[in-house]
Amino acid sequence: MRCQECGERPATLHFTKIVNGQKNEYHLCEVCAKERGEAIPGLNNSFSIHNLLSGLLSFEPSGVGGGASQPHPLRCDRCGLTYSQFSQSGFFGCAHCYKVFGERLEPLFRKVHSGNVIHHGKIPRRSGSRLQLKREIEHKKNQLRRAVDQEEFELAARLRDEIRALEKRLAKS
């Protein structure tokens, strides 16, 4: 197959882009792909998950100064890692770093986890039934709190009953 841009060289790179639900496929040679600014795997211009994390880690919440602008940069007292070093590498030096950098991590976690600061992860289908029930109960309790706050008492009563039923199932398992 020939390059769709120049028509001269063989198409060695195949891109599929989906923008606003519109799928487009491109078959380009390496030269034309570079000219168009397409990311080519294996080269320095390719996107990586590290680039995403570095961009998110550079997020500075209001009221918290950056590590470089502070006279004493934020540093873990156990392993010596600075927040600046963490934001460049994306890796903590030890478990204590979570506590030391906690103030700066919370806004990051809220961005990554759609407003939550807790990562729930996936639950194994076979062995995770108790955990699934606990999460469902917690979710229903949050819905119940919102229903009560919004004075939707019929919905709140239904949710209360559902929570009780789920708690009975949890006690049996």
Number of C-alpha atoms within 10 A of each C-alpha: 11 14 21 15 16 13 12 10 16 15 21 14 16 13 14 10 11 10 8 6 7 7 9 10 10 15 19 25 22 18 14 18 21 13 8 11 9 15 14 15 11 8 8 9 12 11 13 11 8 12 14 11 16 16 12 18 21 16 15 15 14 8 6 10 13 16 17 11 8 10 7 9 15 18 18 20 11 12 13 13 19 20 24 17 15 18 18 15 14 17 11 18 16 12 11 14 21 15 11 18 17 13 12 21 19 17 20 21 18 14 14 14 13 8 12 14 15 10 10 9 6 8 12 10 8 6 9 12 14 14 13 16 17 15 13 16 21 13 12 18 17 12 16 21 13 14 17 14 11 10 11 12 13 11 15 21 14 11 20 17 12 16 20 12 13 17 16 11 12 16 9 7 9
